[in-house]
Structure formats: structure tokens, C-alpha cells
Amino acid sequence: MTSHTDGSGSSDPVGIQRHWVDANDQPQTVSDQTIARLRDLIGEPPPDLESTAPLVTRPRGDLGQAGFEVTVTCEDGQTRSFAGVVPDDFPLGYHQLHTDDGRSRGLIVSPGQCWLPESWRAWGWAVQVYAARSRSSWGIGDLADLKTLREWSESIGAGFLLINPLHAVAPSGVQETSPYLPVTRRYRNPLYLRIEDVPGAEGLDLSDLQAAGRALNARELIDRNEVWRLKSTALRRIFEHQPSGGTPAVPDRFSSWRREQGRALTDFAVWCVLAKLHGADWRCWPDDLRDPSGQAVAAVAETHAHEVEFHSWLQWLLELQLQEATGTLTVIQDLPVGVSAGGADAWAWQDQTVAGASVGAPPDAFNSIGQDWGSLPMHPWRLRERGYDSFIQSIRASMAKAGGLRIDHAMGLFRLWWVPEGKSPPAGAYVRYPSSDLLDIVALESHRAQAVVVGEDLGTVEQGVRQTLVEQNLLSYRLLWFEESEPSRWPVGAMAAITTHDLPTVAGLWLGTDLDEQRRHLPESEDHLQKGRQRLLRKLLPARLDSDATGEEAVVAAHRLLARSPSTLLCATLDDAVAAERRPNLPGTTDRPNWCLPLPVFVEDLPAHRLAGEVADILHEAVRPPLPTRSEG
């Protein structure tokens, strides 16, 4: 495997970065104990990895085979030959390379840049879909509510929506609340289904469940456990009562779709069955069920074929409803940095993940104790050895059907902060990844899906990363709360916004209610919290707000600042658009209802909402092309 340079001149054969520079530009050194632990977890790559792992290149890329003829079996079955350098007209995609000595390896040919419409500029909303409820919702925002939001957004000139991850969690009575800790990055969460829109629902009396579901809208917080109890009951009624004569009738469209999904869907559906039988963490299952390809798992799949079909059917429904919800608008889906250690992807890809460590972030200005997100890291050299299969599937599934992808913590394409099991975040270290290959794969999948890609490059960003993202046509992410420069000086190749789900809303910051929440829930000194708030308030100084301005006035002023940005995409959160004071998530807390706060306005009332309309007008005017001027003389 190619050695990884850590920026200080030293290198490590497995990618562990001993020396690094923190967010305050201070040099840091990782302890020998942490280095030894992580090396033990990663292990030594096989000596022939460089000659057997897939080659990832671009047209005109030199394969290092000068003077030798190579033959390539393309993914469409055609065979092409060339000497050394990939021809300009060579098809993009996933191929198989054969050399004269009889060896064979993967060849991935990428365009090298993500798909991005020329001269495109747009504004849009960042939406926590679970929070965006209507009066018809069953206690949680669903895909029909997303459709309502999309249609309203299109009607007022928005060009995109940015939504939280919709990925699946365990189908258990206790539902994971964080969208950023799913069990899979390939399949979606049935909580987002609109029950009334499921084929077959119209023939059943579901009024009891419907009434109970809509009554949940009156609750202060989103109760996912109760929502899942009601929705899963309804979905089983529909599944079992289709005209069948004993076995549920399976529409031809579902049957053909299921066949197209192949082994991956079956594995996920079997995991769901096993999770119901033995608990949501596969690491606690009987030994013979921990091997996805084992005979015991195959026996469960056969014995519980009906249940496997049910969980596959749910994913088909989600695909249908997501297509209906997104229409032709660019909907940017979010790709979490990782998955739950006990989940379906971790079970299916045990050879490509690392047990014994989790992913997080080192201490920085916004979190003095660092972060541990609890998700599994991908194994750097085994990822290459397996042809990047898990990465490709995750990227492809998350950008499908909607036209956009936001990569959470995009610096993870270059390096990830690993926290050894049992240690706190400051005791971690950066582990480097084959970033050039990963970025080229993202670009290839972006072109195939015609999906815009945004990289969340916030926090501790090493030198050169943002320039590399620019070269790859991967939009940067610029925030008013983070940037030192005035918005008019932000780059064009970016998505510009004021805040994110992890940071204060404008109204919450301005009115001080966010500071009050931090006092109640974070183990920080009053001095640290006050300095943090003042640092953010200074970002609003150019808005010239009076000290007695209302939260709504602060929201308008902040978006007028945002409108000065020349960035390709301008993004406002719906939380800000309705002057919500509580942020969706307060990192580092467990005693706060993170990811459970509904919007204080039903989605069908947004068209008449004065503040939301004013924010939309400001951003729409900012991206409107200027009228041509008449030449003088």
C-alpha cells in the first residue's frame, strides 16, 4: 500500500498520522499508546496489494504499463485494448483490466470532476424531514410532507432542498433518534412512509391507527417509538390483507424491482428479521448468525421468507414515495460519515470496517472536549482490497433518485479521527484514506446520477483539502457562523448558509435562548459559553441590528448578509425561516431531546408564513440573473 504522508515529513505504512495541526493552528503529537493500538486494529496490508487493488484513473491516465498492451473487459461486455495510457474516448465506469502475464484487476475510469450544471445558481431550504409535519402526519414528517414542501418551494423559485439522512434504523420498539447513526447507508427508514399512500391501504379500515397517529401531532416532541408502533401495525395490515389467498400478492413491479436489487437487499431484509428475533446489535447474536454467508443465516432466510419479503417490500414503497416526493427538483440527500457498529452494514461488511474504534472529531473552538459519533470507521486498506465496494454502494444509494448528495464530514475522504474503544476523543488520532481514489469514485457516481455534490468541510480542515474539492467540482460548505470573511468574499464553488442542525439558529442566538440551553446541558464554563456566543454575534455586526431587535428582525438581517455571497447555492434552514429558537441537535448532550423537535409551523401553513416568505424573497432576488443592460450610443 502507498505510504501516507502526515504533512510533517514522516509517514506511516497504514496511514496513522502521528503529527497534526489543530483548529487553532497548534501542532499536536499522538501518543505512542494510541499509535500502537490503532496499528493493531488496522494490521499490515498484504504485500501484493499495490498490484491487485483496483486502479482508479481518468481518460489519459497513465497505468504504469508503458510499452505493454493491456486488454480491458468493459462493464458493458465490450473488449478494448491499448498500451499504457487510457484513451480519451474510453468509457467511464467499472471495468476489468487484463495484462499479458495473465493477471487481472479492477479498472475504475472516472471523469475526475463531479457533475455540476454550467452557470447554475440557486437558493433552497435545508429541511429536517422528520420535523416538517402536516396535519395529516402521524406524529412525524413523512415523504408526502416532503412533497408538499417541494411543491411550495418550486412555486416560490427555490432550486433545491437539502434534507437530513433518511437511512434506516433497526426495526425495533426503541427507535434510534439520530439520523446520523443509521444501521445502513443503502436503505431507508419506513418511518417516513405516508401510510395512506401505500398501495392497498385504500381497501382497509385504518381509521383507528390514523386517528392515533394524527393525535401525536399535538405532542411537544416527536415520539419515534410510538410512531413506529402505529405505522408498523398499519403496514403489516396492508401487507397481509392484499388479495392473496394466503400469501400476499406481490405486484409485478415489486417483484422485478426486488430482483434488480439482488443480494444486497436480501441481506438487509434478513438482518431486519434477525434484529427482530435476537436484538438490534448483531455482535450479541448467536455465533453462527454473525456470518452473513453462513448456513444458519440461510436457514433463517428460508424459514422466515415471508418476513424477508415484508422488509424488502417496505424498501420498495420508500423508493416509490421518494420519487413522488422529489419530482424534478434537485433534492440533496445527506450521507452520514458512518453507521452503527451493531447495524446491517457493519454486519454485511465486517471485512471492510474496524471494530475497536469509533469515528469522531478532536477538540476545537466549538467543542472543547472533542466528539465521538459512535459510528464505525471503514478499514483503509481493506476498502481498497475489496474494490471499494461498500463505499460505492453507499454513495450510489444515497444520491439515487433525487439529484444531489451532501457528504457529511467530507474531510473523512482524506482522513478520519479514530477514537480507540474506551478512550475519550482527545486520545484519538487521524487515520488517512486513499482520497484520490475516493474522490474519483464520487465524481463517477455523480455523473451517472447527474447529482450535484456538496462536501461538508467544517471543523478542523487540513491544508489543501478545500482546493482539492474545488478541482473536483465538489461544492464547499460555507457558514456565516464559521467564516471570518464577509459573505461577498466567499467562493463561488460552495453552498453558503448561516447555520446547520448542530449550531444555533439565528433567533436562538440573538435572543439568548440557545445560550440558556447550553448552560443547562453542556459541561462548559460560563466564560467559555459567553465567549462562544459573542463570537457568533459579531458575525451579525455588518447587519447593524439594534440591540432591541426581535428574533424575526435578526433572521431577516442575517439572510440579507447571506444574500451577498456569490456562492453557487444559497441555503436557509426552515428552522430560521420560522424563527425557531431551538437547534435540532446540541452536540455532546444526552439529556436533551436532540432530533425530536418538530417545526412550530405545519408545512401546509408555510405559504402564508410572513417571515418564511420574506427570507425566500431575499434569497430569490440574490440568485436572479441580472437584466441585460442596453448598450449606450
Secondary structure as the mmCIF struct_conf table of DSSP 4:
data_model
#
loop_
_struct_conf.conf_type_id
_struct_conf.id
_struct_conf.beg_label_comp_id
_struct_conf.beg_label_asym_id
_struct_conf.beg_label_seq_id
_struct_conf.end_label_comp_id
_struct_conf.end_label_asym_id
_struct_conf.end_label_seq_id
STRN STRN1 HIS A 4 THR A 5
BEND BEND1 GLY A 7 GLY A 9
STRN STRN2 SER A 11 ASP A 12
TURN_TY1_P TURN_TY1_P1 PRO A 13 VAL A 14
STRN STRN3 ILE A 16 GLN A 17
BEND BEND2 ARG A 18 ARG A 18
STRN STRN4 HIS A 19 VAL A 21
TURN_TY1_P TURN_TY1_P2 ALA A 23 ASN A 24
BEND BEND3 ASP A 25 ASP A 25
STRN STRN5 PRO A 27 THR A 29
HELX_RH_AL_P HELX_RH_AL_P1 ASP A 32 ILE A 42
HELX_LH_PP_P HELX_LH_PP_P1 GLU A 44 PRO A 46
TURN_TY1_P TURN_TY1_P3 PRO A 47 ASP A 48
HELX_RH_AL_P HELX_RH_AL_P2 LEU A 49 THR A 52
BEND BEND4 ALA A 53 ALA A 53
HELX_LH_PP_P HELX_LH_PP_P2 PRO A 54 PRO A 54
STRN STRN6 LEU A 55 THR A 57
TURN_TY1_P TURN_TY1_P4 PRO A 59 ARG A 60
STRN STRN7 ASP A 62 ASP A 62
BEND BEND5 GLY A 64 GLY A 64
TURN_TY1_P TURN_TY1_P5 ALA A 66 GLY A 67
STRN STRN8 GLU A 69 THR A 73
TURN_TY1_P TURN_TY1_P6 GLU A 75 ASP A 76
BEND BEND6 GLY A 77 GLY A 77
STRN STRN9 THR A 79 ALA A 83
BEND BEND7 GLY A 84 GLY A 84
STRN STRN10 VAL A 85 VAL A 85
TURN_TY1_P TURN_TY1_P7 ASP A 88 ASP A 89
HELX_LH_PP_P HELX_LH_PP_P3 PHE A 90 LEU A 92
STRN STRN11 GLY A 93 HIS A 98
TURN_TY1_P TURN_TY1_P8 ASP A 100 ASP A 101
BEND BEND8 GLY A 102 GLY A 102
STRN STRN12 SER A 104 VAL A 109
BEND BEND9 GLY A 112 GLN A 113
TURN_TY1_P TURN_TY1_P9 GLU A 118 SER A 119
STRN STRN13 ALA A 122 VAL A 127
HELX_RH_3T_P HELX_RH_3T_P1 VAL A 129 ALA A 131
TURN_TY1_P TURN_TY1_P10 ARG A 135 SER A 136
BEND BEND10 SER A 137 ILE A 140
HELX_RH_AL_P HELX_RH_AL_P3 LEU A 143 SER A 155
TURN_TY1_P TURN_TY1_P11 ILE A 156 GLY A 157
STRN STRN14 PHE A 160 ILE A 163
STRN STRN15 HIS A 167 HIS A 167
BEND BEND11 PRO A 171 VAL A 174
TURN_TY1_P TURN_TY1_P12 PRO A 179 TYR A 180
BEND BEND12 LEU A 181 LEU A 181
BEND BEND13 VAL A 183 VAL A 183
BEND BEND14 ARG A 185 TYR A 187
STRN STRN16 ARG A 188 ARG A 188
HELX_RH_3T_P HELX_RH_3T_P2 PRO A 190 TYR A 192
HELX_RH_3T_P HELX_RH_3T_P3 ILE A 195 ASP A 197
BEND BEND15 VAL A 198 VAL A 198
TURN_TY1_P TURN_TY1_P13 PRO A 199 GLY A 200
HELX_RH_3T_P HELX_RH_3T_P4 ALA A 201 GLY A 203
BEND BEND16 LEU A 204 LEU A 204
HELX_RH_AL_P HELX_RH_AL_P4 SER A 207 ALA A 215
HELX_RH_3T_P HELX_RH_3T_P5 LEU A 216 ALA A 218
BEND BEND17 ARG A 219 LEU A 221
HELX_RH_AL_P HELX_RH_AL_P5 ARG A 224 GLU A 240
TURN_TY1_P TURN_TY1_P14 HIS A 241 HIS A 241
BEND BEND18 GLN A 242 PRO A 243
TURN_TY1_P TURN_TY1_P15 GLY A 245 GLY A 246
BEND BEND19 THR A 247 THR A 247
HELX_RH_AL_P HELX_RH_AL_P6 ASP A 252 HIS A 278
BEND BEND20 ALA A 280 ALA A 280
HELX_RH_3T_P HELX_RH_3T_P6 TRP A 282 CYS A 284
BEND BEND21 TRP A 285 TRP A 285
HELX_RH_3T_P HELX_RH_3T_P7 ASP A 287 LEU A 289
BEND BEND22 ARG A 290 ARG A 290
TURN_TY1_P TURN_TY1_P16 PRO A 292 SER A 293
BEND BEND23 GLY A 294 GLY A 294
HELX_RH_AL_P HELX_RH_AL_P7 GLN A 295 THR A 303
TURN_TY1_P TURN_TY1_P17 HIS A 304 HIS A 304
HELX_RH_AL_P HELX_RH_AL_P8 ALA A 305 THR A 326
TURN_TY1_P TURN_TY1_P18 GLY A 327 THR A 328
BEND BEND24 LEU A 329 LEU A 329
STRN STRN17 THR A 330 LEU A 335
BEND BEND25 VAL A 337 VAL A 337
STRN STRN18 SER A 340 SER A 340
TURN_TY1_P TURN_TY1_P19 ALA A 341 GLY A 342
BEND BEND26 GLY A 343 GLY A 343
HELX_RH_AL_P HELX_RH_AL_P9 ALA A 344 ALA A 348
TURN_TY1_P TURN_TY1_P20 TRP A 349 GLN A 352
STRN STRN19 THR A 353 THR A 353
TURN_TY1_P TURN_TY1_P21 ALA A 355 GLY A 356
STRN STRN20 ALA A 357 ALA A 361
STRN STRN21 ASP A 364 ASP A 364
TURN_TY1_P TURN_TY1_P22 ALA A 365 PHE A 366
STRN STRN22 ASN A 367 ASN A 367
TURN_TY1_P TURN_TY1_P23 SER A 368 ILE A 369
STRN STRN23 GLN A 371 SER A 375
HELX_LH_PP_P HELX_LH_PP_P4 LEU A 376 PRO A 377
STRN STRN24 MET A 378 MET A 378
HELX_LH_PP_P HELX_LH_PP_P5 HIS A 379 HIS A 379
HELX_RH_AL_P HELX_RH_AL_P10 PRO A 380 GLU A 385
TURN_TY1_P TURN_TY1_P24 ARG A 386 TYR A 388
HELX_RH_AL_P HELX_RH_AL_P11 ASP A 389 MET A 399
TURN_TY1_P TURN_TY1_P25 ALA A 400 ALA A 402
STRN STRN25 GLY A 403 ILE A 407
TURN_TY1_P TURN_TY1_P26 ASP A 408 HIS A 409
HELX_RH_3T_P HELX_RH_3T_P8 ALA A 410 LEU A 413
TURN_TY1_P TURN_TY1_P27 PHE A 414 PHE A 414
STRN STRN26 ARG A 415 PRO A 420
TURN_TY1_P TURN_TY1_P28 GLU A 421 GLY A 422
BEND BEND27 LYS A 423 LYS A 423
HELX_RH_3T_P HELX_RH_3T_P9 PRO A 425 ALA A 427
STRN STRN27 ALA A 429 ARG A 432
HELX_RH_AL_P HELX_RH_AL_P12 SER A 435 ALA A 449
TURN_TY1_P TURN_TY1_P29 GLN A 450 GLN A 450
STRN STRN28 VAL A 452 GLY A 455
BEND BEND28 GLY A 459 THR A 460
TURN_TY1_P TURN_TY1_P30 GLN A 463 GLY A 464
HELX_RH_AL_P HELX_RH_AL_P13 VAL A 465 GLU A 471
TURN_TY1_P TURN_TY1_P31 GLN A 472 ASN A 473
STRN STRN29 LEU A 475 LEU A 475
STRN STRN30 SER A 476 LEU A 479
TURN_TY1_P TURN_TY1_P32 LEU A 480 PHE A 482
BEND BEND29 GLU A 484 SER A 485
HELX_RH_3T_P HELX_RH_3T_P10 PRO A 487 ARG A 489
BEND BEND30 TRP A 490 TRP A 490
BEND BEND31 VAL A 492 GLY A 493
STRN STRN31 ALA A 494 ALA A 497
BEND BEND32 ILE A 498 ILE A 498
TURN_TY1_P TURN_TY1_P33 HIS A 501 ASP A 502
BEND BEND33 LEU A 503 LEU A 503
HELX_RH_AL_P HELX_RH_AL_P14 VAL A 506 LEU A 511
BEND BEND34 GLY A 512 GLY A 512
HELX_RH_AL_P HELX_RH_AL_P15 THR A 513 HIS A 521
HELX_RH_AL_P HELX_RH_AL_P16 GLU A 526 LEU A 537
HELX_RH_3T_P HELX_RH_3T_P11 ARG A 538 ALA A 543
TURN_TY1_P TURN_TY1_P34 SER A 547 ASP A 548
HELX_RH_AL_P HELX_RH_AL_P17 GLY A 551 LEU A 562
TURN_TY1_P TURN_TY1_P35 ALA A 563 ARG A 564
BEND BEND35 THR A 568 THR A 568
STRN STRN32 LEU A 569 THR A 573
HELX_RH_AL_P HELX_RH_AL_P18 LEU A 574 ALA A 577
TURN_TY1_P TURN_TY1_P36 VAL A 578 ALA A 579
BEND BEND36 ARG A 582 ARG A 582
BEND BEND37 PRO A 584 PRO A 584
TURN_TY1_P TURN_TY1_P37 PRO A 587 GLY A 588
BEND BEND38 THR A 590 ARG A 592
TURN_TY1_P TURN_TY1_P38 ASN A 594 TRP A 595
HELX_LH_PP_P HELX_LH_PP_P6 LEU A 597 LEU A 599
BEND BEND39 PRO A 600 VAL A 601
HELX_RH_3T_P HELX_RH_3T_P12 VAL A 603 ALA A 608
HELX_RH_AL_P HELX_RH_AL_P19 ARG A 610 VAL A 623
BEND BEND40 ARG A 624 ARG A 624
HELX_LH_PP_P HELX_LH_PP_P7 PRO A 625 GLU A 632
#
